[in-house]
Each structure stands twice: as structure tokens, then as C-alpha cells.
């Protein structure tokens, strides 16, 4: 086994579509996050075009720095998919036909793909002769695991759901079994209400006296700052106690702005856990956020246990007709108002029959629409079995940032209410 403190990986994503901005590289973020969980640090991420020389250069350079090189993309059936050929050139190997892969490809075409199978599709069964083939249950391009001189080269399909399944089910367990790795421990405190510099001023003495094993980082995003403590070493229990102890010291200093702790999960995932633990349910009524709250909640597997539905009442008449918001209320207070937000939250909770509800109404711009409220004005309401309330926010003047800030604020308010219920 390799020395654990030399353990690091590099990720190479392949495809012209990445370099021209046609496709956003979400694969690297997922791979890096999952590697970190098993104690493998990512040293560098590189994106290259569908060009043999470019891929070969990236492989050569990565191999001088890291012991694990993971590649995604370039395994399709067309001429621009050259990853396997480059791997053979780099590792001095040749392609052979894998009969099990060929059978799988033919099975997929017979049962799930309407277009006829072609010789190009069958070519995907050609793999390097010394590679360990990683079965791709969801697609025609197999994954590949190859080794040379203590280094591992892993090639995965670029299609995200295929890559994620192969990485999670096959690649990560193999890395764990194959390499001795350090433990990497993280704790992230989620804050809102203060900016990065204000937080830094409040905790300057704490930060200057951190143990040398701990790295500390500020992670600002729309409407919030996450504070991440990280430690790496061979004794996991020691690292966890060390990180937890230092994190606790922050509460007397900035406890008023800490609204939760994140262990490699999103705030909406944390909300799901809270609701599941309490056996309670949630609905949403959205206007200026356009269904994004519901989208982020339902992206979590198993969300149907606690998230029961949503009404995207983007237009004023939909608020009246679908949510039963009184037209007189809108005329008196404006569609962007505390009163309307409260009515939306209370009514959707009753209509769908849930324990909690969240509602948003606001003006994301660029024009004022049905309200005289200034662009960036938003009201977010929470309804529970005990109370319904709304808060006003001024979220800036950039449409996309207004929407995402609104979503973030809605989750923050919702989490606090569920925790305190």
C-alpha cells in the first residue's frame, strides 16, 4: 500500500462541450466531494478537449503528481471519443473486445433503446486488454480501472448519472480496499446575518489559536457564510474530538448567527432529516422563487415522505384562484406584502394538509410587475401548527441572485422553525 500521506487524486474531464460552456462540469464536484469523504484529497481538476495529444499531456502531467487519476468522458461511440485509445497509448496496451460488455450493450438496445444497434455501438465493447472492466448498468460505455507503477487510472463515462453510480457502487469501494488513506474530518457551521469580514473580526483570537492540525475556511455564498473546520490524520477519533471542541468555542462568540451544522449536506437535506425525525410534513407556495424551493427539496431521494406538494402561484390571479388569497387583501396591502405571504403559507398548509408550509412573494425584476414594491423586495412566510409569520427581505437588484437568496432565506427560516417546534 502507498504511504497514506502521499494519497491524492486528480480529475480530468474530457469534452469540447465543457470548454465552450455548453455543458457545466458537475462531475468534478461530485467526484471530489466523494473522494474527500474517504480520505483522498484532490490536488487538481483539469478539463481538456476531445483531442488525443491534449488528453495524453494531461495524463502525463497528472501522473507526476498524483497516485489516482480519474477521467470522465470520451467513452462514447463516435470518432471524437478517444479516451480508450489514449489510455492504450499511455499505458502501452491494445484494445480487445469484451464479450460481457457486448452482451450488455445488445441487451440495452433490445430492451430500452428504440434506434437500431450499429457497429459503432458495438465498438464500445472494445476495452484495453489489461483493464479491469467496471460494469455500467445504466449505459453502453463501461468504466475502466488500470494500474501501472503504483498508480491507478480510472476512466468513467461522462453522463452524470452513469458516472455517479459507477463511482459510488464500484470505484470508491475499490479505492478504499486498495489504498491506505488518512482520515479527513470536516465540520461546517452555517451562519447568516453577518458578512465574512464581520465574522472574522469577532473570532480573530479564536482563529489565531487554532491547533496546527486544523485548517479553517470561510465559504461565503448568497445570504450566508459557512465556516468549515478540517483536519487530516491517522487517528479519526482524535480528529473528531479536536474539531468538535474547537467548533463549540465559536458558539459563545457568534452563536447568534449560527443556525445549524452541516456535515457534507445541504440545508434542504437537513430540513428533510428534521421533518423525518419528527414525523412531520411540508408544503410550499412560491411566487418569485418560481418553484425552486420545491425543486431543491424534491432533488433529495425519499423527499416524498415529508414534502407533500407545492403551488407555484406566479401570477396574482393564481394566488387568488388556487391558494384562496382574498383579492381584497391584495388590493389593500399589495401582492408583495407581509399579509399576502402569510395568507399564502397558511392556505397552502391547509389545502395540502401538512404540518409546515413555506411561502414566497416578491419582486425579482427587472420590472415591478403587479406590485409597486421595489425590485429585490421579498416576503417569506412560514406556517406551522402553532403560528404563521412572515419576514421582509431586500435582496438586491440582480434577478438570479434575488431568486436564489430568497430560496436560501426560506430554508433558513424553515429550519429554525422546525428545530424550535
Secondary structure as UniProt FT lines:
FT   HELIX           4..6
FT   STRAND          8..14
FT   HELIX           16..19
FT   TURN            20..21
FT   HELIX           27..37
FT   TURN            38..39
FT   STRAND          41..48
FT   HELIX           52..65
FT   STRAND          68..72
FT   TURN            79..80
FT   HELIX           83..91
FT   STRAND          95..97
FT   HELIX           99..111
FT   HELIX           119..122
FT   HELIX           123..125
FT   STRAND          126..128
FT   TURN            129..130
FT   STRAND          132..134
FT   TURN            137..138
FT   STRAND          143..148
FT   TURN            149..150
FT   STRAND          151..156
FT   HELIX           160..166
FT   HELIX           167..171
FT   HELIX           172..178
FT   STRAND          183..191
FT   HELIX           196..202
FT   HELIX           204..208
FT   TURN            212..213
FT   STRAND          214..221
FT   TURN            222..223
FT   STRAND          224..233
FT   HELIX           236..254
FT   HELIX           255..257
FT   STRAND          258..262
FT   HELIX           267..278
FT   STRAND          282..286
FT   TURN            288..291
FT   HELIX           292..298
FT   TURN            301..302
FT   HELIX           303..305
FT   STRAND          307..312
FT   HELIX           316..321
FT   TURN            322..323
FT   HELIX           327..333
FT   HELIX           338..352
FT   STRAND          356..362
FT   TURN            369..370
FT   TURN            375..376
FT   STRAND          377..383
FT   STRAND          388..394
FT   HELIX           399..420
//
